[in-house]
Amino acid sequence: MKIETRGLSQNQLKIIAAALMLVDHIGAELLPQYKILRIIGRLSFPLFAYFVYEGCKYTHSKPIYLLRICLLGFLCMAVYLVYSGELFGNILITFSISICVIYSIQFFKEKLNRGEGEILGLTAAVLCVGAAYIICSALKIDYGFYGVMLPAFAEIFDGFSNRNKHMPLIGFGIGLFLMSMHLGGNQYFCLLALLLLAAYNGKRGKRKMKYFFYWFYPVHLAAIGAVSMLIE
């Protein structure tokens, strides 16, 4: 008898994350008096961050995956610059740096598994993490260094997943708690995203929605910015 797969698919969780992000940014730009909107929106970033980890794990082309997110990040920087006159490292820039860190950790794991070049791999990973810290200290990057490292915590703990398939999520939870402690305030509500991720069934979903999620971020930012300028 075929057992039905229960739980939430990746597509479903990303749709939830996109909706929560929209609520968050409406609260930030259009309805700042309603703090509940920002609280609800705290769950969005962790959901997308977890799937950045999965994207690095399952992508068919690591360079293209990084390039796509990085280019969209720079596009969003341009939109934000036109709207506010400020240069800001948005969430896609955050994730671009996260991907570089994850790739360096994967490189170290490959060297470790082969039993050769471990020092080179470790050096590359340490340098990459150090570079991420310097960038986040020098520039205004969304969610800062702890946000950059959040998907990397899942990758670090993924080395133990042969014993326990939930180890990446456990590592991610540790990273999420550290990020919440560092940012404080309403950010602690982001820990509730772990309940949604615990319901993840590991399946992508029936429909291919990759490009919808790629373009949702810049398009919804531009739309909210346009509405904000119209009502000023």
Biotite code that builds the C-alpha atoms (Angstrom):
import biotite.structure as struc

atoms = struc.array([
    struc.Atom([0.000, 0.000, 0.000], chain_id="A", res_id=1, res_name="MET", atom_name="CA", element="C"),
    struc.Atom([1.346, 3.409, -0.988], chain_id="A", res_id=2, res_name="LYS", atom_name="CA", element="C"),
    struc.Atom([1.779, 5.731, 1.961], chain_id="A", res_id=3, res_name="ILE", atom_name="CA", element="C"),
    struc.Atom([0.693, 9.317, 1.324], chain_id="A", res_id=4, res_name="GLU", atom_name="CA", element="C"),
    struc.Atom([3.328, 11.946, 2.008], chain_id="A", res_id=5, res_name="THR", atom_name="CA", element="C"),
    struc.Atom([2.014, 14.390, 4.566], chain_id="A", res_id=6, res_name="ARG", atom_name="CA", element="C"),
    struc.Atom([3.296, 17.727, 5.699], chain_id="A", res_id=7, res_name="GLY", atom_name="CA", element="C"),
    struc.Atom([4.130, 20.899, 3.782], chain_id="A", res_id=8, res_name="LEU", atom_name="CA", element="C"),
    struc.Atom([6.083, 20.953, 0.539], chain_id="A", res_id=9, res_name="SER", atom_name="CA", element="C"),
    struc.Atom([8.872, 23.389, -0.265], chain_id="A", res_id=10, res_name="GLN", atom_name="CA", element="C"),
    struc.Atom([6.564, 25.339, -2.572], chain_id="A", res_id=11, res_name="ASN", atom_name="CA", element="C"),
    struc.Atom([3.914, 25.645, 0.113], chain_id="A", res_id=12, res_name="GLN", atom_name="CA", element="C"),
    struc.Atom([6.417, 26.863, 2.686], chain_id="A", res_id=13, res_name="LEU", atom_name="CA", element="C"),
    struc.Atom([7.879, 29.366, 0.225], chain_id="A", res_id=14, res_name="LYS", atom_name="CA", element="C"),
    struc.Atom([4.416, 30.705, -0.584], chain_id="A", res_id=15, res_name="ILE", atom_name="CA", element="C"),
    struc.Atom([3.830, 31.154, 3.144], chain_id="A", res_id=16, res_name="ILE", atom_name="CA", element="C"),
    struc.Atom([7.216, 32.887, 3.433], chain_id="A", res_id=17, res_name="ALA", atom_name="CA", element="C"),
    struc.Atom([6.425, 35.205, 0.501], chain_id="A", res_id=18, res_name="ALA", atom_name="CA", element="C"),
    struc.Atom([3.058, 36.136, 2.007], chain_id="A", res_id=19, res_name="ALA", atom_name="CA", element="C"),
    struc.Atom([4.666, 36.812, 5.381], chain_id="A", res_id=20, res_name="LEU", atom_name="CA", element="C"),
    struc.Atom([7.355, 38.940, 3.711], chain_id="A", res_id=21, res_name="MET", atom_name="CA", element="C"),
    struc.Atom([4.690, 40.984, 1.953], chain_id="A", res_id=22, res_name="LEU", atom_name="CA", element="C"),
    struc.Atom([2.923, 41.553, 5.273], chain_id="A", res_id=23, res_name="VAL", atom_name="CA", element="C"),
    struc.Atom([6.228, 42.534, 6.890], chain_id="A", res_id=24, res_name="ASP", atom_name="CA", element="C"),
    struc.Atom([7.165, 45.082, 4.226], chain_id="A", res_id=25, res_name="HIS", atom_name="CA", element="C"),
    struc.Atom([3.674, 46.572, 4.137], chain_id="A", res_id=26, res_name="ILE", atom_name="CA", element="C"),
    struc.Atom([4.012, 47.043, 7.884], chain_id="A", res_id=27, res_name="GLY", atom_name="CA", element="C"),
    struc.Atom([7.444, 48.597, 7.512], chain_id="A", res_id=28, res_name="ALA", atom_name="CA", element="C"),
    struc.Atom([6.669, 50.997, 4.668], chain_id="A", res_id=29, res_name="GLU", atom_name="CA", element="C"),
    struc.Atom([2.922, 51.641, 4.611], chain_id="A", res_id=30, res_name="LEU", atom_name="CA", element="C"),
    struc.Atom([1.437, 50.788, 8.013], chain_id="A", res_id=31, res_name="LEU", atom_name="CA", element="C"),
    struc.Atom([4.198, 51.237, 10.640], chain_id="A", res_id=32, res_name="PRO", atom_name="CA", element="C"),
    struc.Atom([1.598, 51.905, 13.347], chain_id="A", res_id=33, res_name="GLN", atom_name="CA", element="C"),
    struc.Atom([0.553, 48.242, 13.240], chain_id="A", res_id=34, res_name="TYR", atom_name="CA", element="C"),
    struc.Atom([3.459, 46.474, 14.924], chain_id="A", res_id=35, res_name="LYS", atom_name="CA", element="C"),
    struc.Atom([1.738, 43.108, 14.633], chain_id="A", res_id=36, res_name="ILE", atom_name="CA", element="C"),
    struc.Atom([2.545, 43.144, 10.906], chain_id="A", res_id=37, res_name="LEU", atom_name="CA", element="C"),
    struc.Atom([6.278, 43.291, 11.662], chain_id="A", res_id=38, res_name="ARG", atom_name="CA", element="C"),
    struc.Atom([5.934, 40.535, 14.255], chain_id="A", res_id=39, res_name="ILE", atom_name="CA", element="C"),
    struc.Atom([4.153, 38.272, 11.759], chain_id="A", res_id=40, res_name="ILE", atom_name="CA", element="C"),
    struc.Atom([6.814, 39.069, 9.188], chain_id="A", res_id=41, res_name="GLY", atom_name="CA", element="C"),
    struc.Atom([9.618, 37.764, 11.417], chain_id="A", res_id=42, res_name="ARG", atom_name="CA", element="C"),
    struc.Atom([8.829, 34.232, 10.256], chain_id="A", res_id=43, res_name="LEU", atom_name="CA", element="C"),
    struc.Atom([9.623, 34.938, 6.599], chain_id="A", res_id=44, res_name="SER", atom_name="CA", element="C"),
    struc.Atom([13.414, 35.259, 6.648], chain_id="A", res_id=45, res_name="PHE", atom_name="CA", element="C"),
    struc.Atom([14.088, 31.919, 8.417], chain_id="A", res_id=46, res_name="PRO", atom_name="CA", element="C"),
    struc.Atom([11.919, 30.025, 5.927], chain_id="A", res_id=47, res_name="LEU", atom_name="CA", element="C"),
    struc.Atom([13.725, 31.450, 2.921], chain_id="A", res_id=48, res_name="PHE", atom_name="CA", element="C"),
    struc.Atom([17.089, 31.018, 4.671], chain_id="A", res_id=49, res_name="ALA", atom_name="CA", element="C"),
    struc.Atom([16.521, 27.295, 5.185], chain_id="A", res_id=50, res_name="TYR", atom_name="CA", element="C"),
    struc.Atom([15.795, 26.816, 1.503], chain_id="A", res_id=51, res_name="PHE", atom_name="CA", element="C"),
    struc.Atom([18.978, 28.667, 0.603], chain_id="A", res_id=52, res_name="VAL", atom_name="CA", element="C"),
    struc.Atom([20.769, 25.863, 2.430], chain_id="A", res_id=53, res_name="TYR", atom_name="CA", element="C"),
    struc.Atom([18.754, 23.310, 0.460], chain_id="A", res_id=54, res_name="GLU", atom_name="CA", element="C"),
    struc.Atom([19.360, 25.211, -2.773], chain_id="A", res_id=55, res_name="GLY", atom_name="CA", element="C"),
    struc.Atom([23.121, 24.975, -2.241], chain_id="A", res_id=56, res_name="CYS", atom_name="CA", element="C"),
    struc.Atom([22.766, 21.274, -1.516], chain_id="A", res_id=57, res_name="LYS", atom_name="CA", element="C"),
    struc.Atom([20.664, 20.283, -4.515], chain_id="A", res_id=58, res_name="TYR", atom_name="CA", element="C"),
    struc.Atom([21.452, 22.837, -7.230], chain_id="A", res_id=59, res_name="THR", atom_name="CA", element="C"),
    struc.Atom([22.669, 21.470, -10.569], chain_id="A", res_id=60, res_name="HIS", atom_name="CA", element="C"),
    struc.Atom([24.995, 24.443, -11.081], chain_id="A", res_id=61, res_name="SER", atom_name="CA", element="C"),
    struc.Atom([26.546, 26.173, -8.100], chain_id="A", res_id=62, res_name="LYS", atom_name="CA", element="C"),
    struc.Atom([27.886, 29.169, -10.065], chain_id="A", res_id=63, res_name="PRO", atom_name="CA", element="C"),
    struc.Atom([24.543, 29.837, -11.774], chain_id="A", res_id=64, res_name="ILE", atom_name="CA", element="C"),
    struc.Atom([22.644, 29.532, -8.484], chain_id="A", res_id=65, res_name="TYR", atom_name="CA", element="C"),
    struc.Atom([24.936, 32.093, -6.852], chain_id="A", res_id=66, res_name="LEU", atom_name="CA", element="C"),
    struc.Atom([24.976, 34.409, -9.882], chain_id="A", res_id=67, res_name="LEU", atom_name="CA", element="C"),
    struc.Atom([21.181, 34.435, -10.192], chain_id="A", res_id=68, res_name="ARG", atom_name="CA", element="C"),
    struc.Atom([20.594, 35.450, -6.581], chain_id="A", res_id=69, res_name="ILE", atom_name="CA", element="C"),
    struc.Atom([23.480, 37.912, -6.592], chain_id="A", res_id=70, res_name="CYS", atom_name="CA", element="C"),
    struc.Atom([22.252, 39.713, -9.741], chain_id="A", res_id=71, res_name="LEU", atom_name="CA", element="C"),
    struc.Atom([18.725, 39.974, -8.349], chain_id="A", res_id=72, res_name="LEU", atom_name="CA", element="C"),
    struc.Atom([20.216, 41.303, -5.125], chain_id="A", res_id=73, res_name="GLY", atom_name="CA", element="C"),
    struc.Atom([22.015, 44.080, -6.996], chain_id="A", res_id=74, res_name="PHE", atom_name="CA", element="C"),
    struc.Atom([18.808, 44.850, -8.899], chain_id="A", res_id=75, res_name="LEU", atom_name="CA", element="C"),
    struc.Atom([16.982, 45.275, -5.588], chain_id="A", res_id=76, res_name="CYS", atom_name="CA", element="C"),
    struc.Atom([19.806, 47.489, -4.329], chain_id="A", res_id=77, res_name="MET", atom_name="CA", element="C"),
    struc.Atom([19.231, 49.731, -7.350], chain_id="A", res_id=78, res_name="ALA", atom_name="CA", element="C"),
    struc.Atom([15.477, 49.867, -6.694], chain_id="A", res_id=79, res_name="VAL", atom_name="CA", element="C"),
    struc.Atom([16.066, 50.737, -3.036], chain_id="A", res_id=80, res_name="TYR", atom_name="CA", element="C"),
    struc.Atom([18.657, 53.360, -3.977], chain_id="A", res_id=81, res_name="LEU", atom_name="CA", element="C"),
    struc.Atom([16.165, 55.096, -6.299], chain_id="A", res_id=82, res_name="VAL", atom_name="CA", element="C"),
    struc.Atom([13.437, 54.948, -3.657], chain_id="A", res_id=83, res_name="TYR", atom_name="CA", element="C"),
    struc.Atom([15.379, 55.978, -0.545], chain_id="A", res_id=84, res_name="SER", atom_name="CA", element="C"),
    struc.Atom([18.736, 57.289, -1.759], chain_id="A", res_id=85, res_name="GLY", atom_name="CA", element="C"),
    struc.Atom([20.454, 54.749, 0.495], chain_id="A", res_id=86, res_name="GLU", atom_name="CA", element="C"),
    struc.Atom([22.702, 51.849, -0.496], chain_id="A", res_id=87, res_name="LEU", atom_name="CA", element="C"),
    struc.Atom([21.452, 48.822, 1.402], chain_id="A", res_id=88, res_name="PHE", atom_name="CA", element="C"),
    struc.Atom([22.487, 45.172, 1.292], chain_id="A", res_id=89, res_name="GLY", atom_name="CA", element="C"),
    struc.Atom([19.075, 43.552, 0.988], chain_id="A", res_id=90, res_name="ASN", atom_name="CA", element="C"),
    struc.Atom([18.126, 39.978, 1.840], chain_id="A", res_id=91, res_name="ILE", atom_name="CA", element="C"),
    struc.Atom([19.351, 38.652, -1.519], chain_id="A", res_id=92, res_name="LEU", atom_name="CA", element="C"),
    struc.Atom([22.776, 40.168, -0.857], chain_id="A", res_id=93, res_name="ILE", atom_name="CA", element="C"),
    struc.Atom([22.654, 38.501, 2.555], chain_id="A", res_id=94, res_name="THR", atom_name="CA", element="C"),
    struc.Atom([21.882, 35.168, 0.905], chain_id="A", res_id=95, res_name="PHE", atom_name="CA", element="C"),
    struc.Atom([24.575, 35.686, -1.754], chain_id="A", res_id=96, res_name="SER", atom_name="CA", element="C"),
    struc.Atom([27.165, 35.916, 1.009], chain_id="A", res_id=97, res_name="ILE", atom_name="CA", element="C"),
    struc.Atom([25.528, 32.930, 2.756], chain_id="A", res_id=98, res_name="SER", atom_name="CA", element="C"),
    struc.Atom([25.904, 30.852, -0.416], chain_id="A", res_id=99, res_name="ILE", atom_name="CA", element="C"),
    struc.Atom([29.616, 31.687, -0.636], chain_id="A", res_id=100, res_name="CYS", atom_name="CA", element="C"),
    struc.Atom([30.067, 30.602, 2.983], chain_id="A", res_id=101, res_name="VAL", atom_name="CA", element="C"),
    struc.Atom([28.137, 27.369, 2.392], chain_id="A", res_id=102, res_name="ILE", atom_name="CA", element="C"),
    struc.Atom([30.187, 26.573, -0.721], chain_id="A", res_id=103, res_name="TYR", atom_name="CA", element="C"),
    struc.Atom([33.381, 27.025, 1.286], chain_id="A", res_id=104, res_name="SER", atom_name="CA", element="C"),
    struc.Atom([32.076, 24.659, 3.982], chain_id="A", res_id=105, res_name="ILE", atom_name="CA", element="C"),
    struc.Atom([31.126, 22.114, 1.311], chain_id="A", res_id=106, res_name="GLN", atom_name="CA", element="C"),
    struc.Atom([34.615, 22.451, -0.162], chain_id="A", res_id=107, res_name="PHE", atom_name="CA", element="C"),
    struc.Atom([36.114, 21.703, 3.254], chain_id="A", res_id=108, res_name="PHE", atom_name="CA", element="C"),
    struc.Atom([33.835, 18.662, 3.679], chain_id="A", res_id=109, res_name="LYS", atom_name="CA", element="C"),
    struc.Atom([34.864, 17.314, 0.278], chain_id="A", res_id=110, res_name="GLU", atom_name="CA", element="C"),
    struc.Atom([38.533, 17.612, 1.196], chain_id="A", res_id=111, res_name="LYS", atom_name="CA", element="C"),
    struc.Atom([37.877, 15.999, 4.565], chain_id="A", res_id=112, res_name="LEU", atom_name="CA", element="C"),
    struc.Atom([36.011, 13.065, 3.008], chain_id="A", res_id=113, res_name="ASN", atom_name="CA", element="C"),
    struc.Atom([38.815, 12.478, 0.499], chain_id="A", res_id=114, res_name="ARG", atom_name="CA", element="C"),
    struc.Atom([41.390, 12.498, 3.253], chain_id="A", res_id=115, res_name="GLY", atom_name="CA", element="C"),
    struc.Atom([43.555, 15.061, 1.486], chain_id="A", res_id=116, res_name="GLU", atom_name="CA", element="C"),
    struc.Atom([43.753, 18.838, 1.350], chain_id="A", res_id=117, res_name="GLY", atom_name="CA", element="C"),
    struc.Atom([41.963, 19.278, 4.669], chain_id="A", res_id=118, res_name="GLU", atom_name="CA", element="C"),
    struc.Atom([44.141, 22.254, 5.613], chain_id="A", res_id=119, res_name="ILE", atom_name="CA", element="C"),
    struc.Atom([43.354, 23.952, 2.310], chain_id="A", res_id=120, res_name="LEU", atom_name="CA", element="C"),
    struc.Atom([39.640, 23.329, 2.754], chain_id="A", res_id=121, res_name="GLY", atom_name="CA", element="C"),
    struc.Atom([39.625, 24.565, 6.344], chain_id="A", res_id=122, res_name="LEU", atom_name="CA", element="C"),
    struc.Atom([41.609, 27.658, 5.378], chain_id="A", res_id=123, res_name="THR", atom_name="CA", element="C"),
    struc.Atom([39.165, 28.460, 2.573], chain_id="A", res_id=124, res_name="ALA", atom_name="CA", element="C"),
    struc.Atom([36.185, 28.102, 4.912], chain_id="A", res_id=125, res_name="ALA", atom_name="CA", element="C"),
    struc.Atom([37.752, 30.230, 7.652], chain_id="A", res_id=126, res_name="VAL", atom_name="CA", element="C"),
    struc.Atom([38.761, 32.941, 5.183], chain_id="A", res_id=127, res_name="LEU", atom_name="CA", element="C"),
    struc.Atom([35.283, 32.986, 3.657], chain_id="A", res_id=128, res_name="CYS", atom_name="CA", element="C"),
    struc.Atom([33.589, 33.296, 7.059], chain_id="A", res_id=129, res_name="VAL", atom_name="CA", element="C"),
    struc.Atom([36.090, 36.003, 8.008], chain_id="A", res_id=130, res_name="GLY", atom_name="CA", element="C"),
    struc.Atom([35.393, 37.899, 4.786], chain_id="A", res_id=131, res_name="ALA", atom_name="CA", element="C"),
    struc.Atom([31.644, 37.647, 5.467], chain_id="A", res_id=132, res_name="ALA", atom_name="CA", element="C"),
    struc.Atom([32.175, 39.109, 8.939], chain_id="A", res_id=133, res_name="TYR", atom_name="CA", element="C"),
    struc.Atom([34.230, 42.003, 7.565], chain_id="A", res_id=134, res_name="ILE", atom_name="CA", element="C"),
    struc.Atom([31.653, 42.786, 4.878], chain_id="A", res_id=135, res_name="ILE", atom_name="CA", element="C"),
    struc.Atom([28.809, 42.745, 7.392], chain_id="A", res_id=136, res_name="CYS", atom_name="CA", element="C"),
    struc.Atom([30.809, 44.974, 9.754], chain_id="A", res_id=137, res_name="SER", atom_name="CA", element="C"),
    struc.Atom([31.705, 47.481, 7.035], chain_id="A", res_id=138, res_name="ALA", atom_name="CA", element="C"),
    struc.Atom([28.396, 47.608, 5.134], chain_id="A", res_id=139, res_name="LEU", atom_name="CA", element="C"),
    struc.Atom([24.718, 47.629, 6.041], chain_id="A", res_id=140, res_name="LYS", atom_name="CA", element="C"),
    struc.Atom([23.687, 44.044, 5.281], chain_id="A", res_id=141, res_name="ILE", atom_name="CA", element="C"),
    struc.Atom([20.160, 42.864, 6.070], chain_id="A", res_id=142, res_name="ASP", atom_name="CA", element="C"),
    struc.Atom([20.143, 40.705, 9.251], chain_id="A", res_id=143, res_name="TYR", atom_name="CA", element="C"),
    struc.Atom([23.907, 41.190, 9.574], chain_id="A", res_id=144, res_name="GLY", atom_name="CA", element="C"),
    struc.Atom([26.540, 38.505, 10.099], chain_id="A", res_id=145, res_name="PHE", atom_name="CA", element="C"),
    struc.Atom([24.233, 36.185, 12.030], chain_id="A", res_id=146, res_name="TYR", atom_name="CA", element="C"),
    struc.Atom([21.710, 36.342, 9.211], chain_id="A", res_id=147, res_name="GLY", atom_name="CA", element="C"),
    struc.Atom([24.444, 35.463, 6.720], chain_id="A", res_id=148, res_name="VAL", atom_name="CA", element="C"),
    struc.Atom([25.524, 32.506, 8.834], chain_id="A", res_id=149, res_name="MET", atom_name="CA", element="C"),
    struc.Atom([22.004, 31.183, 9.478], chain_id="A", res_id=150, res_name="LEU", atom_name="CA", element="C"),
    struc.Atom([21.791, 28.870, 6.411], chain_id="A", res_id=151, res_name="PRO", atom_name="CA", element="C"),
    struc.Atom([25.409, 27.851, 7.026], chain_id="A", res_id=152, res_name="ALA", atom_name="CA", element="C"),
    struc.Atom([24.480, 26.411, 10.433], chain_id="A", res_id=153, res_name="PHE", atom_name="CA", element="C"),
    struc.Atom([22.247, 23.886, 8.661], chain_id="A", res_id=154, res_name="ALA", atom_name="CA", element="C"),
    struc.Atom([25.122, 22.997, 6.313], chain_id="A", res_id=155, res_name="GLU", atom_name="CA", element="C"),
    struc.Atom([27.569, 22.562, 9.201], chain_id="A", res_id=156, res_name="ILE", atom_name="CA", element="C"),
    struc.Atom([25.227, 20.188, 11.032], chain_id="A", res_id=157, res_name="PHE", atom_name="CA", element="C"),
    struc.Atom([24.413, 18.356, 7.801], chain_id="A", res_id=158, res_name="ASP", atom_name="CA", element="C"),
    struc.Atom([27.597, 16.377, 8.331], chain_id="A", res_id=159, res_name="GLY", atom_name="CA", element="C"),
    struc.Atom([25.798, 14.453, 11.080], chain_id="A", res_id=160, res_name="PHE", atom_name="CA", element="C"),
    struc.Atom([22.628, 13.797, 9.068], chain_id="A", res_id=161, res_name="SER", atom_name="CA", element="C"),
    struc.Atom([23.513, 10.138, 8.407], chain_id="A", res_id=162, res_name="ASN", atom_name="CA", element="C"),
    struc.Atom([22.793, 9.470, 12.042], chain_id="A", res_id=163, res_name="ARG", atom_name="CA", element="C"),
    struc.Atom([19.865, 11.831, 12.377], chain_id="A", res_id=164, res_name="ASN", atom_name="CA", element="C"),
    struc.Atom([18.085, 13.353, 9.375], chain_id="A", res_id=165, res_name="LYS", atom_name="CA", element="C"),
    struc.Atom([16.897, 16.219, 11.561], chain_id="A", res_id=166, res_name="HIS", atom_name="CA", element="C"),
    struc.Atom([20.410, 17.462, 12.351], chain_id="A", res_id=167, res_name="MET", atom_name="CA", element="C"),
    struc.Atom([20.391, 20.236, 9.691], chain_id="A", res_id=168, res_name="PRO", atom_name="CA", element="C"),
    struc.Atom([17.193, 21.641, 11.202], chain_id="A", res_id=169, res_name="LEU", atom_name="CA", element="C"),
    struc.Atom([18.675, 21.362, 14.700], chain_id="A", res_id=170, res_name="ILE", atom_name="CA", element="C"),
    struc.Atom([21.742, 23.292, 13.554], chain_id="A", res_id=171, res_name="GLY", atom_name="CA", element="C"),
    struc.Atom([19.508, 25.811, 11.841], chain_id="A", res_id=172, res_name="PHE", atom_name="CA", element="C"),
    struc.Atom([17.540, 26.229, 15.060], chain_id="A", res_id=173, res_name="GLY", atom_name="CA", element="C"),
    struc.Atom([20.742, 26.969, 16.974], chain_id="A", res_id=174, res_name="ILE", atom_name="CA", element="C"),
    struc.Atom([21.698, 29.578, 14.379], chain_id="A", res_id=175, res_name="GLY", atom_name="CA", element="C"),
    struc.Atom([18.215, 31.079, 14.539], chain_id="A", res_id=176, res_name="LEU", atom_name="CA", element="C"),
    struc.Atom([18.393, 31.352, 18.323], chain_id="A", res_id=177, res_name="PHE", atom_name="CA", element="C"),
    struc.Atom([21.799, 33.067, 18.140], chain_id="A", res_id=178, res_name="LEU", atom_name="CA", element="C"),
    struc.Atom([20.508, 35.502, 15.523], chain_id="A", res_id=179, res_name="MET", atom_name="CA", element="C"),
    struc.Atom([17.465, 36.264, 17.684], chain_id="A", res_id=180, res_name="SER", atom_name="CA", element="C"),
    struc.Atom([19.664, 36.931, 20.718], chain_id="A", res_id=181, res_name="MET", atom_name="CA", element="C"),
    struc.Atom([21.896, 39.232, 18.691], chain_id="A", res_id=182, res_name="HIS", atom_name="CA", element="C"),
    struc.Atom([19.075, 41.256, 17.076], chain_id="A", res_id=183, res_name="LEU", atom_name="CA", element="C"),
    struc.Atom([16.690, 41.138, 20.054], chain_id="A", res_id=184, res_name="GLY", atom_name="CA", element="C"),
    struc.Atom([13.249, 42.719, 20.212], chain_id="A", res_id=185, res_name="GLY", atom_name="CA", element="C"),
    struc.Atom([10.595, 41.272, 17.934], chain_id="A", res_id=186, res_name="ASN", atom_name="CA", element="C"),
    struc.Atom([13.168, 39.039, 16.275], chain_id="A", res_id=187, res_name="GLN", atom_name="CA", element="C"),
    struc.Atom([12.542, 36.321, 18.860], chain_id="A", res_id=188, res_name="TYR", atom_name="CA", element="C"),
    struc.Atom([9.235, 35.623, 17.120], chain_id="A", res_id=189, res_name="PHE", atom_name="CA", element="C"),
    struc.Atom([11.233, 34.209, 14.196], chain_id="A", res_id=190, res_name="CYS", atom_name="CA", element="C"),
    struc.Atom([11.781, 31.070, 16.280], chain_id="A", res_id=191, res_name="LEU", atom_name="CA", element="C"),
    struc.Atom([8.175, 30.132, 15.497], chain_id="A", res_id=192, res_name="LEU", atom_name="CA", element="C"),
    struc.Atom([9.320, 29.416, 11.936], chain_id="A", res_id=193, res_name="ALA", atom_name="CA", element="C"),
    struc.Atom([10.846, 26.200, 13.285], chain_id="A", res_id=194, res_name="LEU", atom_name="CA", element="C"),
    struc.Atom([7.318, 24.838, 13.766], chain_id="A", res_id=195, res_name="LEU", atom_name="CA", element="C"),
    struc.Atom([6.619, 25.311, 10.056], chain_id="A", res_id=196, res_name="LEU", atom_name="CA", element="C"),
    struc.Atom([9.967, 23.820, 9.060], chain_id="A", res_id=197, res_name="LEU", atom_name="CA", element="C"),
    struc.Atom([9.297, 20.829, 11.314], chain_id="A", res_id=198, res_name="ALA", atom_name="CA", element="C"),
    struc.Atom([6.257, 20.145, 9.090], chain_id="A", res_id=199, res_name="ALA", atom_name="CA", element="C"),
    struc.Atom([8.368, 20.172, 5.906], chain_id="A", res_id=200, res_name="TYR", atom_name="CA", element="C"),
    struc.Atom([8.029, 16.871, 4.041], chain_id="A", res_id=201, res_name="ASN", atom_name="CA", element="C"),
    struc.Atom([11.206, 17.232, 1.990], chain_id="A", res_id=202, res_name="GLY", atom_name="CA", element="C"),
    struc.Atom([9.330, 17.454, -1.326], chain_id="A", res_id=203, res_name="LYS", atom_name="CA", element="C"),
    struc.Atom([9.493, 20.381, -3.741], chain_id="A", res_id=204, res_name="ARG", atom_name="CA", element="C"),
    struc.Atom([5.856, 20.240, -4.788], chain_id="A", res_id=205, res_name="GLY", atom_name="CA", element="C"),
    struc.Atom([4.126, 19.493, -8.071], chain_id="A", res_id=206, res_name="LYS", atom_name="CA", element="C"),
    struc.Atom([4.567, 22.857, -9.797], chain_id="A", res_id=207, res_name="ARG", atom_name="CA", element="C"),
    struc.Atom([7.827, 24.513, -10.823], chain_id="A", res_id=208, res_name="LYS", atom_name="CA", element="C"),
    struc.Atom([7.671, 27.891, -9.113], chain_id="A", res_id=209, res_name="MET", atom_name="CA", element="C"),
    struc.Atom([11.374, 28.703, -8.987], chain_id="A", res_id=210, res_name="LYS", atom_name="CA", element="C"),
    struc.Atom([11.239, 31.850, -11.085], chain_id="A", res_id=211, res_name="TYR", atom_name="CA", element="C"),
    struc.Atom([8.155, 33.144, -9.277], chain_id="A", res_id=212, res_name="PHE", atom_name="CA", element="C"),
    struc.Atom([10.077, 33.117, -6.011], chain_id="A", res_id=213, res_name="PHE", atom_name="CA", element="C"),
    struc.Atom([13.155, 34.679, -7.627], chain_id="A", res_id=214, res_name="TYR", atom_name="CA", element="C"),
    struc.Atom([11.175, 37.628, -8.990], chain_id="A", res_id=215, res_name="TRP", atom_name="CA", element="C"),
    struc.Atom([8.748, 38.057, -6.115], chain_id="A", res_id=216, res_name="PHE", atom_name="CA", element="C"),
    struc.Atom([11.252, 39.934, -3.973], chain_id="A", res_id=217, res_name="TYR", atom_name="CA", element="C"),
    struc.Atom([12.224, 42.758, -6.391], chain_id="A", res_id=218, res_name="PRO", atom_name="CA", element="C"),
    struc.Atom([8.714, 43.066, -7.853], chain_id="A", res_id=219, res_name="VAL", atom_name="CA", element="C"),
    struc.Atom([6.935, 43.380, -4.510], chain_id="A", res_id=220, res_name="HIS", atom_name="CA", element="C"),
    struc.Atom([9.550, 45.860, -3.258], chain_id="A", res_id=221, res_name="LEU", atom_name="CA", element="C"),
    struc.Atom([9.044, 48.031, -6.340], chain_id="A", res_id=222, res_name="ALA", atom_name="CA", element="C"),
    struc.Atom([5.249, 47.844, -5.940], chain_id="A", res_id=223, res_name="ALA", atom_name="CA", element="C"),
    struc.Atom([5.332, 48.816, -2.256], chain_id="A", res_id=224, res_name="ILE", atom_name="CA", element="C"),
    struc.Atom([7.784, 51.616, -3.024], chain_id="A", res_id=225, res_name="GLY", atom_name="CA", element="C"),
    struc.Atom([5.526, 52.954, -5.764], chain_id="A", res_id=226, res_name="ALA", atom_name="CA", element="C"),
    struc.Atom([2.476, 52.904, -3.480], chain_id="A", res_id=227, res_name="VAL", atom_name="CA", element="C"),
    struc.Atom([4.475, 54.626, -0.727], chain_id="A", res_id=228, res_name="SER", atom_name="CA", element="C"),
    struc.Atom([5.517, 57.453, -3.066], chain_id="A", res_id=229, res_name="MET", atom_name="CA", element="C"),
    struc.Atom([1.933, 57.884, -4.310], chain_id="A", res_id=230, res_name="LEU", atom_name="CA", element="C"),
    struc.Atom([0.444, 58.327, -0.835], chain_id="A", res_id=231, res_name="ILE", atom_name="CA", element="C"),
    struc.Atom([3.148, 60.684, 0.455], chain_id="A", res_id=232, res_name="GLU", atom_name="CA", element="C"),
])
